Amino acid sequence: MKQDPNRIKYWFAIFFSILFLTGCGAAQHIDPGPQPDTRPKLYWSGRTITGAESFSSKRIYCTGNISIESGGSLSLDYVTLYMSCESDAQYGIFVNSGGTLIIIDNSIITAHSTAEGYYQFWFKSGSTGQITNSTVEGTWTPNPAGKSQFNEAGMFVEANNFSTSGSTFQNSKGNGIEAYWFNTFSATNSNFINNGANGLLIRNVDNFTVSGCNLSHNGILTTRTDGCGLIFMVGTGTITNNTINNNRFTGMEGSGAYNVAINTNQANNNGHFGIFLHDEFSSSYAEVYNNTCEANALSSTIHTGLSVENAVAVYAHDNTFNGNYIGLRLLSNSLTTTIEGNIITNNITHGVHIDNSSPTFYRNTITGNDKGVFIQDLHGTPNPNFGDTSISRSGYNNLSSNTTNGIYNNTTQNIMAENNFWGYYSKGSINGYNDDTSSRIDVIPFLTAVP
């Protein structure tokens, strides 16, 4: 029987259309799903390193101490090391003086089960350490020779030199890292998250850098004394471009004698302070600039976006303090502090709270708060300067559009506030805005436009 060639073409067209629509006959990508970990397993009952040892692409299960002695070095490259403890701090990793530990390339150092026990991790004085693109979790070094500040060390580091980059320190029973008394410490592009106490605690370190890190959601164990993203105590350093959010207590805290630059950080949604700088024992200096502190201390009646207390000289400029319970507080601040070019807006109570302090304010925007500025003498006599025609870098602040007052002076002190914009255009209306019935705020001359 003779076939109709047009009919044959018709059915071929139908057949190839079906192949095209179903993808049959074409190369396809099929997601294989999670692949089994085929790296070889090693089992250690403990290990003492006295020479150079290197392990790559392994899974190591350890039921004992790992000690790296003087002259010994251990390098872990894409290694998962499980520390198996039957109780907290039963075993640990100890890098002794003269020893070196290098952890790189997606290695993971972890507790086999934190329900059974966290492990110790201690870089001792005179050791050297580097952790790059790796994860450390499940640490608890409760009392490293009595040196831990609050007996809350997770990983305890007192090495000669230590650096970490691209790494994560998480789920410690104490601090993610506590760095103590050595020359150089560097943490870049790393995560310090979900730790029981603080994310990172730095003490007595001559030269430290914390840059590009995420220090958030720390203080998850309410039995711990602390719960901050970052604490630094006594040292010189730079803290830049970090995210410090959602910590149980304070985002960043500095105490003791220090000289630091704090810039371009985000400290938001922390339970207490966004940034808290104080020094009760000596004198310190901090330049604080280009930072954002938002929505801190919303459940508190005393904490702030930034607080400066005691013997700290601060130059705070070009920051944003928005939506905190209090934007900025200066309490018993005995050294020279300058507040310049900041945006202090929409804070629940006061944009600025001053008690027993004498800061100078220049070209700030202080608007949208309940009280723009609240001045009191509960702890001593304040003498702030919001503008003095005899001082070149003072005044020119925008104090308009606050709900209750621009400046509320709850003291008997006379306050200098010349050359500012109030949103009102007569002395009487400005005094009314400030509830200044006794004319203790010198507002003449005033500006008639936003500076």
N, C-alpha and C positions, 0 to 999 in steps of 0.2 A: 504494500500500500504506500503510495507516495505521500510524504510528509509535506505539510505546508511550511515553507521556510519562514514565513512571518510568524507563524504560531511558535516555531522553535525559538526564534529570537525573543518572543514574548516571555516564554517560560525561563529562558536563561536570564533575562532581566530581573524577573521575580526572584530567582534563586540567588543572584549576586546581591540584590537589595537586602535579602534576609541575612546573608553573610555579613554585609556591612553594618546593619543595624544591631546584630547580636555580637559583633566583634569577633566572630569565628574566623579563623584563618589569619588573624592579625596578632602580632606580638602584644601581650598584655602584661602589666605590672601587677603582681599579686603580693599583697602585704603578708609576709610570713609570720608576723606577730613577734612576740618576745623570743629571743634565741637563748638556748641554754648556755650557761657559763661553762665553757669547756677548759678554762685555764686549769693547769695541774694544781693539785692540793698538796700542801706540806703541813706536817703536824709537829709542833714544837712543844716540849714540856718546859720551856724556858730556853733562853739563849744568851750567851755572853760573847760579845763582839770585841775582839782584840786587834784584828787586822781589818783589811778592806773587804767588805762583803756587799754583793749587789744581787737583787732579785727583781725579775721582770715578768709580768704577765702570770702571776701566781695568786693562789688563795692560800693564806697561811692561818692555821688555827693554833693558838698559843694558850697553854694552861700553865703559866709560870711567868716569872719576870724576864724582861728583855733588858740587858744592861750593856751599854756601849761604853767601853773603857777608854782611858787615855791612849791615843794612837789608833783607836778603832774607828771605823766609819761604816755606816749602813745606808745603802741607797735602795729605795723602794720605788719602782717604776711600774705603774699600772698594776698595783698589788692591792688586794683586799686583805687586811689583817684583822682577824677576829680575836679579841682578848676575852678569854673565858674565865670569869670570876664567879665563885659561889657566894660571895658577899662583897659589899662595896669596898673598893681599894684593896682587895686581897692580893692582886698582882698589878704590875705596872710596867711602863716603858721609862727607863732611866738613862739619860744621856749625861754621863759623868764628865768632869773636867778633862779637856783634851779630846773628848769624843765628838763625833759629827753624825748627824742624822739628816738625810736628804729624802724628802717625800715628794714625788712628782707624778704628773701625767695620769690624772684621774684615779689616783690611789684613794682608798678608803680605809681609815683606821677607826675601828668601832668596837663596842662591846658586843660580845656574842648575844647577850641578853641583858638589858638594863634591869629587867625584872629580877634577875638573879644577882647582878652586881655591876657597878661602874668600875672602871679601871683607872689607875694613876698614870699621869703623863708629866714628866718633870725633866726639863732641860736645866741641868745644874750649872753653877757658876764655872766659867771657863770653857763651856761647851759651845758648839756652833750648830745652828739649825736653819733649814730652809724648807718651806712647804709651799708648793706651787701647783695650782690647778688640781687640788685634792680636797678631801673632806676628812675632818676629825670630829668625832661625836662620841658621846657617852663617857666623858671623862669626869674624874673626881679625885683630886689630890688634897685631902682635907687639912693636913697640917704639915706642909713641907718645911721641916726643921723650925717651926714656929715663925716662919717668914710671911705667911699669907696675911694680908691686911685684916680681913674679917673672917679668916678661916673658911674661905669659900672658893678656893682655887679649883678650877677644872683642870686645864693645862696650866702648869706653872713654869714660867720661862725666866731664868736669870743668866742666860747665855752671854758670852762676850758680844756676839752679833747674831741677830735673828731677823729673818724676813719672811713674809708670806705674801703671795699674790694669787689672785684668781681662785681662792680657796674658801671653804665653808667650815665654820666652827659652830656646832649646834648641839642642842640636847645635852649639854653638860649639866651635872647636878649643881655646879657652882658657876664660876665665870667661864666664858668661852676660852679666853686667855687672860692670865694675870702675869704681866711682864714686870720684873723687879730688878732694879739696881744693876744696870749695865749700860754699855756705851751707845749702841745704835739699835733701834727697833723700827721696822718698817712694815706696815700693813697696807697693801694697795689692792683695790678692786676685789675685796673679799667680803664674805658674809659672816656676821656674828649674830646669830638669830636663835630664838627659842631656847635660850639658856636659862638655867634655874635662877641664877643671880644676875650678874652683869654680863653684857656682851664682851667688853674689853676693859680691863683695868691696867693702867700704866703707872708705875711708881718709881721715882728716883731714876729716871732714864735721861741721860744727857742730851740725846738727840733722837727724837721720835717723829715719825710721819704716819699719819692716818689719812689715806686719800682714796676717794672713789669707793668707799665701803658702805655696806648696808648693816646698820647696827640697830635692829628692830625686834620687837616682840620678846624682849628679855624680861627676866623676873617672873617666869612662869610657875616657879615653886614658891608659894606664899610662905613657906617655912623659912626661906632664906631672908637674911637681913636686907639685902639690896635687890634692886631690879632696874638698873640703868643701862642705857645703850653703851656709853663711854664714860669712864672716870679717869682723869689724869691727876697725879699728885707729885709735885716737886720735879720739875724738869723743864726742858726747852723743846719746843716742837711746833709742827704745823698740822692743822686739822682742816682738810679742804675737800669740798665736793662729796660729802657723805650724806646718806639718808639715815636719819635717826628718829624713827617713828614708833609710836604704839608701845613704848616701854612702860612697865608697871609704875615706875617712879619717874625719874628724871631722864631726859634725853642725853644731855652731856653735862658733866660736873667737873670743875677744876678746883683744887684746894692745895694748900701748902705754897711754897715758893715756886713760881713758874713764870716763864716768858713764852707766850704762845701767840700764834696767828691763827684765828678761827675764821674761815671764809668760805662762802658759797656752799654752806650746808643747809639741809632741810631738817628741821626739828619740829615735828608736828604730832599732835594727838598723844602726847605723853601724859602720864597721870599727874605728875607734879610739874616741875619746871621743863621748859624746852632747853634752855641753857642756864646753868647756875654756876657763877664764879664767885669764890670767896677765899679768904686767907686770914686766918685768925692768929697766925704765929709770926709772920715776917712781912714781906711786901712782894707783890707780884705785878705783872703787866700783861695785858691782853689787848690785841687789836681784833675787834669783832666787826666783820664787814661782809656785805652781800649775802647775808643769811636770811632764811625765812623761818619764822617761828609762828605756827598757826595752831589754834584749837588745843592748846595745852591747858591742863589744870581745870578742865570744865567741871570736875566733881569736887574741886577744892575751893576754899575761901581765902587761901594765903599764897598760893603759888602763881607763877607768872611765865610769860614767854621767855624773858631774860631777867635774871636777878643778879645784881652786883652788890656784894656785901664785904665789909671790913677793908683790909689793907690791899685793895686791888686797884691799880690805875688802869682805866679802860678807855680806849678810843673806839666808840661804837658808831659806825657810820654806814649808811646805805643799806640798812637792814629793813625787813618787813616784819612787824609784829601785829598779827591780825587774828581776831576772833578768839583770843585767849581769855582766861578769867581776868587777869591783869596783864597789860602788854609788857611793861618794863618797870622794874622796881630797883631803887637804890636805897639800901639800908645800912646805916652806920658805916658809910663808905668814906674812909678817912683820907684817901689819896685823890689826885686830880683825875676827874672823869669828864670826858667830852662826848656829848650826844649830838650827832650831826647827820643831817640828810636822811633820816629814817622815816619810814611810813608806819605810823602807830594808829591803827584804825579798828573800829568795830569790836573792841574788847568789852567784855560783859560789864565790868565795873569801871576801873580806872585805865586810861591809856598809860599814864605814868603815875607811880606811887613813890613819894620821896619822904624819907624819915632819917633825920640825923645825917644828912649828906649834903654836899655842895657842888653838884654837877653844873656844867654849862651846856645850854641847849642852843643849837644854831641850825636854822633852815630845816626843821622837821615838820612833817605833816601829822598833826594829832587831831583826828576828826572821827566822828561817828561812834565815840565811846560814851558811856554814861557820864562820867567826869573825864574831861581831857587829862587833867593833872590833879592829883590829891596830895597835899602837903600836910604832914603832921610832925609832932615833936615827941612822940611816945618814947623814943629811945635817946633823944638828945636834940639839940638845936640844929635845924636845917638852914642852909643859906644858898639855895639854888639860884642860878642866874638864867633867866629866860630872855634877857635882852638888856644891854646897857650901852648907851650911845658912846661911852668912853672905851668900850671893848669891841674891837673890830669883828671878831668871829663870835658874835652872840646875837640873839634875836632872829627876826625874819622867819618865825615859825607860823604855821597855819594852825590856829587853835579854834577854828570855827566849827559849827555844826555838831557839837557834842550835846547830848541830850539834856544834861543838868547844868554843867558848868564848863567853862574853858579851863580855868584854874580855880580850884577851891583851896583856900589857905586856912587850914584848921589850926593855926598857930598865932602867936602875937608878933611874929617876925614881919618885917617889911620885905616884900619880894620884888625884885627887879624884873619887869616884863615889858620893856620898851621895844618899839619897832616890830610888832607882831600883827598879824591879821586875825581879827576876832569874828568877822561877819557882822559887826555892829560899828556904827560910825559916830559915836559920841562917847565921852567918858562916862556919862551917866548910864547909858545902855550897856556899855562894857562892864561897868561895876555891877549892874543888875544881873547880867549873864553870869558873872563870877560870884554872885552873892557876897560881894565885897562892900558891905555897908560901912566899914571903918576905913576904907581907902588904903588898905595895907598892901595893895598890889599896884605898883607904878606902871601904868599902861600908856603914859604919854611920853613921846609921840607914838601913834599907832598907824598901821598901814591901812589903806582903803582898798587894796586889791591883794589877791593871793600872790605871795612872793614867788 
